[in-house]
Amino acid sequence: MNFLFKIGFLDISIVNIIDIALVAALLYQVYKLLKGSVAIKIFLGFLSLYLIYLLVRAVRMELLSIILGQFMGVGVIAAIIIFAPEIRKFLLLLGRSSIFSDDNVWKDILFFWKKKENIGFNISPIIDAAKVLAGSNTGALIVITSTVELKFYAESGDILDAELSKRLLISIFNKHSPLHDGAVIIHRGKIKAARCILPVTEREVPAQFGLRHRAGIGMSEATDALILVISEETGQISMAKNGKVLHNLSFQEVREIINDYLNNEDLYDRFENLSEYDYANKKKLTPKISG
């Protein structure tokens, strides 16, 4: 093995540098996944204990090493039980970004002979229905997916498989409709299901966000879908993607975001750089959406 340089008695190689970089990237992704939840404090506690264990082993404190070693052995099983929801989210995130996922660029490179489908459709019924629902302070929760049908979540409600229309959306979310309590899933121009149950985020969110917003954020954490939320109290429109939420959007901004999502445009600038609520500091960052 070729060594690059030495630090004291340590020989540092290119493999060591890559190893450290990968571990740092993994820890950062785990931190991002747990940030804002109670689990982050438990994770930091486990990490601190493990660092202490490595330290006492390095200085050859045999008795303490044995005690902490036994605890770390049981701690792995305990961590799996405690972090079961977070592990599930991590695996979902890994599956979404794998080289064979529907929205990954490497799939198009590997299977270049496969003709790419046009996933765009007329979104005017969504915008028109949102105007009516927001104007009457009627709460709504709409899941827009461009890749998979989300059958697991669709089957938690009532399967419709109906053509997308303004009147149907307004009828579903009417306060006297038996289908209004839950989410609508829209896939490729069709309303796949209504009254669907969505996962609720475990993160700490601003006080004005109710259960409907929490479900929208939770769904965006678990899938790559774009979530539209209309507040029943204020009539304001929010959109969630990848666990981030943009609040109080105009109808033009909603149209632009949905079109960008369906056309596989990068939404990073909207939902990362200029977005959302800083959950830790409880302060709002003002979104500045061009166009």
LOTI-293510 format. One record per residue (C-alpha): x, y, z; residue in three letters. Coordinates in nm, 3 decimals, always signed. Example, Ala and Ser with C-alpha at 12.3 -4.5 7.8 and 13.67 -1.06 7.14 Angstrom:
REM LOTI-293510
+1.230|-0.450|+0.780|ALA $
+1.367|-0.106|+0.714|SER $
END
This chain:
REM LOTI-293510
+0.000|+0.000|+0.000|MET $
+0.134|+0.342|-0.099|ASN $
+0.133|+0.590|+0.186|PHE $
+0.082|+0.960|+0.111|LEU $
+0.216|+1.106|+0.437|PHE $
+0.259|+1.039|+0.807|LYS $
+0.104|+1.205|+1.112|ILE $
+0.314|+1.101|+1.409|GLY $
+0.302|+0.721|+1.416|PHE $
+0.008|+0.705|+1.168|LEU $
+0.066|+0.624|+0.801|ASP $
-0.204|+0.791|+0.589|ILE $
-0.293|+0.640|+0.250|SER $
-0.541|+0.738|-0.022|ILE $
-0.769|+0.455|+0.098|VAL $
-0.773|+0.605|+0.449|ASN $
-0.874|+0.944|+0.309|ILE $
-1.155|+0.792|+0.100|ILE $
-1.267|+0.590|+0.403|ASP $
-1.284|+0.901|+0.624|ILE $
-1.466|+1.100|+0.355|ALA $
-1.729|+0.826|+0.309|LEU $
-1.787|+0.795|+0.684|VAL $
-1.820|+1.174|+0.712|ALA $
-2.073|+1.179|+0.425|ALA $
-2.268|+0.893|+0.583|LEU $
-2.281|+1.066|+0.923|LEU $
-2.393|+1.390|+0.756|TYR $
-2.678|+1.212|+0.575|GLN $
-2.784|+1.044|+0.899|VAL $
-2.779|+1.383|+1.073|TYR $
-2.994|+1.538|+0.797|LYS $
-3.238|+1.248|+0.827|LEU $
-3.270|+1.282|+1.205|LEU $
-3.241|+1.662|+1.234|LYS $
-3.538|+1.818|+1.408|GLY $
-3.660|+1.494|+1.567|SER $
-3.617|+1.350|+1.915|VAL $
-3.407|+1.070|+1.765|ALA $
-3.116|+1.308|+1.698|ILE $
-3.046|+1.337|+2.073|LYS $
-3.046|+0.959|+2.111|ILE $
-2.815|+0.926|+1.809|PHE $
-2.570|+1.182|+1.950|LEU $
-2.578|+0.996|+2.282|GLY $
-2.489|+0.667|+2.108|PHE $
-2.217|+0.839|+1.907|LEU $
-2.064|+0.998|+2.218|SER $
-2.065|+0.664|+2.399|LEU $
-1.897|+0.493|+2.103|TYR $
-1.624|+0.759|+2.090|LEU $
-1.562|+0.710|+2.463|ILE $
-1.541|+0.334|+2.401|TYR $
-1.278|+0.387|+2.128|LEU $
-1.083|+0.620|+2.357|LEU $
-1.069|+0.381|+2.654|VAL $
-0.963|+0.099|+2.420|ARG $
-0.685|+0.316|+2.278|ALA $
-0.543|+0.392|+2.626|VAL $
-0.585|+0.021|+2.727|ARG $
-0.830|+0.068|+3.015|MET $
-0.922|-0.301|+3.013|GLU $
-1.204|-0.314|+3.269|LEU $
-1.391|-0.012|+3.130|LEU $
-1.336|-0.141|+2.775|SER $
-1.502|-0.472|+2.863|ILE $
-1.801|-0.300|+3.026|ILE $
-1.851|-0.055|+2.739|LEU $
-1.788|-0.331|+2.485|GLY $
-2.072|-0.538|+2.629|GLN $
-2.297|-0.235|+2.626|PHE $
-2.208|-0.154|+2.264|MET $
-2.291|-0.512|+2.163|GLY $
-2.640|-0.483|+2.310|VAL $
-2.660|-0.123|+2.191|GLY $
-2.665|-0.229|+1.825|VAL $
-2.988|-0.425|+1.879|ILE $
-3.132|-0.144|+2.091|ALA $
-3.046|+0.109|+1.818|ALA $
-3.229|-0.098|+1.555|ILE $
-3.541|-0.102|+1.773|ILE $
-3.522|+0.266|+1.870|ILE $
-3.440|+0.393|+1.521|PHE $
-3.677|+0.161|+1.331|ALA $
-3.878|+0.451|+1.172|PRO $
-3.558|+0.638|+1.080|GLU $
-3.399|+0.322|+0.933|ILE $
-3.712|+0.275|+0.722|ARG $
-3.688|+0.635|+0.596|LYS $
-3.317|+0.588|+0.519|PHE $
-3.386|+0.272|+0.316|LEU $
-3.669|+0.451|+0.131|LEU $
-3.430|+0.736|+0.055|LEU $
-3.166|+0.488|-0.063|LEU $
-3.419|+0.312|-0.284|GLY $
-3.533|+0.642|-0.433|ARG $
-3.178|+0.738|-0.525|SER $
-3.053|+0.397|-0.637|SER $
-2.921|+0.355|-0.992|ILE $
-3.232|+0.162|-1.094|PHE $
-3.493|+0.402|-0.953|SER $
-3.731|+0.563|-1.201|ASP $
-3.598|+0.914|-1.150|ASP $
-3.227|+0.839|-1.167|ASN $
-3.015|+0.957|-1.456|VAL $
-2.801|+0.642|-1.454|TRP $
-3.102|+0.433|-1.549|LYS $
-3.141|+0.635|-1.867|ASP $
-2.772|+0.585|-1.945|ILE $
-2.776|+0.210|-1.877|LEU $
-3.102|+0.151|-2.064|PHE $
-3.062|+0.409|-2.339|PHE $
-3.263|+0.201|-2.584|TRP $
-3.576|+0.233|-2.370|LYS $
-3.796|+0.515|-2.492|LYS $
-3.864|+0.770|-2.221|LYS $
-4.232|+0.829|-2.153|GLU $
-4.383|+1.173|-2.148|ASN $
-4.514|+1.214|-1.794|ILE $
-4.653|+1.564|-1.840|GLY $
-5.028|+1.630|-1.832|PHE $
-5.267|+1.922|-1.814|ASN $
-5.243|+2.060|-1.461|ILE $
-5.503|+2.336|-1.510|SER $
-5.773|+2.133|-1.327|PRO $
-5.547|+2.124|-1.018|ILE $
-5.482|+2.499|-1.029|ILE $
-5.848|+2.585|-1.097|ASP $
-5.969|+2.357|-0.817|ALA $
-5.707|+2.504|-0.581|ALA $
-5.838|+2.856|-0.652|LYS $
-6.193|+2.754|-0.559|VAL $
-6.088|+2.555|-0.251|LEU $
-5.854|+2.826|-0.123|ALA $
-6.117|+3.095|-0.184|GLY $
-6.369|+2.909|+0.031|SER $
-6.114|+2.807|+0.298|ASN $
-6.169|+2.440|+0.218|THR $
-5.879|+2.223|+0.332|GLY $
-5.716|+1.994|+0.076|ALA $
-5.424|+1.754|+0.055|LEU $
-5.310|+1.652|-0.295|ILE $
-5.022|+1.416|-0.375|VAL $
-4.876|+1.454|-0.725|ILE $
-4.645|+1.174|-0.837|THR $
-4.462|+1.145|-1.166|SER $
-4.282|+0.814|-1.120|THR $
-4.467|+0.546|-0.923|VAL $
-4.837|+0.504|-0.850|GLU $
-4.787|+0.483|-0.470|LEU $
-5.015|+0.179|-0.455|LYS $
-4.949|+0.121|-0.086|PHE $
-5.084|+0.467|+0.002|TYR $
-5.358|+0.455|-0.263|ALA $
-5.493|+0.129|-0.121|GLU $
-5.529|+0.294|+0.221|SER $
-5.813|+0.500|+0.072|GLY $
-6.075|+0.453|-0.199|ASP $
-5.950|+0.368|-0.549|ILE $
-6.106|+0.595|-0.814|LEU $
-5.879|+0.576|-1.122|ASP $
-6.073|+0.872|-1.266|ALA $
-5.979|+1.138|-1.518|GLU $
-5.846|+1.453|-1.354|LEU $
-6.103|+1.733|-1.345|SER $
-6.167|+2.054|-1.152|LYS $
-6.522|+1.956|-1.054|ARG $
-6.418|+1.615|-0.925|LEU $
-6.144|+1.762|-0.703|LEU $
-6.383|+2.024|-0.564|ILE $
-6.644|+1.752|-0.499|SER $
-6.394|+1.528|-0.320|ILE $
-6.277|+1.800|-0.081|PHE $
-6.623|+1.941|-0.016|ASN $
-6.673|+1.943|+0.360|LYS $
-6.987|+1.732|+0.327|HIS $
-6.823|+1.471|+0.102|SER $
-6.739|+1.130|+0.257|PRO $
-6.406|+1.141|+0.066|LEU $
-6.280|+1.478|+0.192|HIS $
-6.101|+1.347|+0.501|ASP $
-5.765|+1.236|+0.364|GLY $
-5.544|+1.287|+0.061|ALA $
-5.597|+1.259|-0.311|VAL $
-5.324|+1.087|-0.515|ILE $
-5.277|+1.209|-0.875|ILE $
-5.060|+1.006|-1.111|HIS $
-5.011|+1.091|-1.478|ARG $
-5.330|+1.285|-1.526|GLY $
-5.556|+1.054|-1.327|LYS $
-5.695|+1.067|-0.976|ILE $
-5.583|+0.725|-0.856|LYS $
-5.743|+0.737|-0.511|ALA $
-5.905|+0.960|-0.251|ALA $
-5.936|+0.953|+0.130|ARG $
-5.580|+0.817|+0.148|CYS $
-5.386|+0.796|+0.475|ILE $
-5.040|+0.954|+0.465|LEU $
-4.747|+0.918|+0.707|PRO $
-4.716|+1.209|+0.951|VAL $
-4.375|+1.371|+0.999|THR $
-4.209|+1.333|+1.337|GLU $
-4.014|+1.655|+1.296|ARG $
-4.087|+1.968|+1.496|GLU $
-4.286|+2.203|+1.272|VAL $
-4.419|+2.560|+1.319|PRO $
-4.730|+2.600|+1.533|ALA $
-4.951|+2.718|+1.245|GLN $
-4.898|+2.387|+1.063|PHE $
-5.175|+2.143|+1.150|GLY $
-5.215|+1.771|+1.089|LEU $
-5.278|+1.822|+0.717|ARG $
-4.941|+1.998|+0.677|HIS $
-4.765|+1.740|+0.893|ARG $
-4.904|+1.462|+0.672|ALA $
-4.791|+1.648|+0.360|GLY $
-4.438|+1.691|+0.493|ILE $
-4.430|+1.327|+0.611|GLY $
-4.535|+1.203|+0.266|MET $
-4.265|+1.413|+0.100|SER $
-4.007|+1.259|+0.337|GLU $
-4.116|+0.903|+0.256|ALA $
-4.154|+0.940|-0.123|THR $
-4.036|+1.157|-0.410|ASP $
-4.387|+1.297|-0.462|ALA $
-4.481|+1.665|-0.467|LEU $
-4.747|+1.753|-0.209|ILE $
-4.996|+2.041|-0.233|LEU $
-5.164|+2.152|+0.091|VAL $
-5.448|+2.405|+0.126|ILE $
-5.504|+2.536|+0.478|SER $
-5.859|+2.516|+0.611|GLU $
-5.796|+2.807|+0.849|GLU $
-5.632|+3.059|+0.614|THR $
-5.682|+2.924|+0.262|GLY $
-5.308|+2.960|+0.201|GLN $
-5.131|+2.712|-0.026|ILE $
-4.814|+2.524|+0.071|SER $
-4.607|+2.271|-0.125|MET $
-4.377|+2.006|+0.020|ALA $
-4.091|+1.813|-0.140|LYS $
-3.821|+1.600|+0.023|ASN $
-3.929|+1.702|+0.373|GLY $
-3.913|+2.076|+0.295|LYS $
-4.214|+2.306|+0.262|VAL $
-4.279|+2.635|+0.081|LEU $
-4.561|+2.834|+0.241|HIS $
-4.813|+3.094|+0.122|ASN $
-4.754|+3.048|-0.251|LEU $
-4.934|+3.223|-0.535|SER $
-5.121|+3.019|-0.798|PHE $
-4.859|+3.112|-1.058|GLN $
-4.583|+2.981|-0.833|GLU $
-4.780|+2.659|-0.774|VAL $
-4.818|+2.612|-1.150|ARG $
-4.445|+2.668|-1.209|GLU $
-4.341|+2.424|-0.936|ILE $
-4.576|+2.148|-1.057|ILE $
-4.463|+2.193|-1.420|ASN $
-4.097|+2.184|-1.317|ASP $
-4.159|+1.868|-1.116|TYR $
-4.340|+1.691|-1.401|LEU $
-4.069|+1.795|-1.648|ASN $
-3.798|+1.655|-1.419|ASN $
-3.655|+2.000|-1.358|GLU $
-3.427|+2.046|-1.059|ASP $
-3.628|+2.182|-0.764|LEU $
-3.322|+2.222|-0.541|TYR $
-3.317|+2.603|-0.564|ASP $
-3.681|+2.622|-0.465|ARG $
-3.688|+2.370|-0.180|PHE $
-3.332|+2.386|-0.048|GLU $
-3.158|+2.718|-0.112|ASN $
-3.454|+2.955|-0.090|LEU $
-3.697|+2.748|+0.109|SER $
-3.869|+2.671|+0.404|GLU $
-3.880|+2.675|+0.776|TYR $
-3.570|+2.636|+0.988|ASP $
-3.709|+2.373|+1.225|TYR $
-3.428|+2.412|+1.476|ALA $
-3.437|+2.792|+1.507|ASN $
-3.813|+2.827|+1.448|LYS $
-3.771|+3.112|+1.202|LYS $
-3.913|+3.155|+0.855|LYS $
-3.684|+3.203|+0.557|LEU $
-3.860|+3.406|+0.287|THR $
-3.898|+3.216|-0.042|PRO $
-3.805|+3.416|-0.350|LYS $
-3.938|+3.237|-0.655|ILE $
-3.858|+3.398|-0.987|SER $
-4.096|+3.423|-1.277|GLY $
END
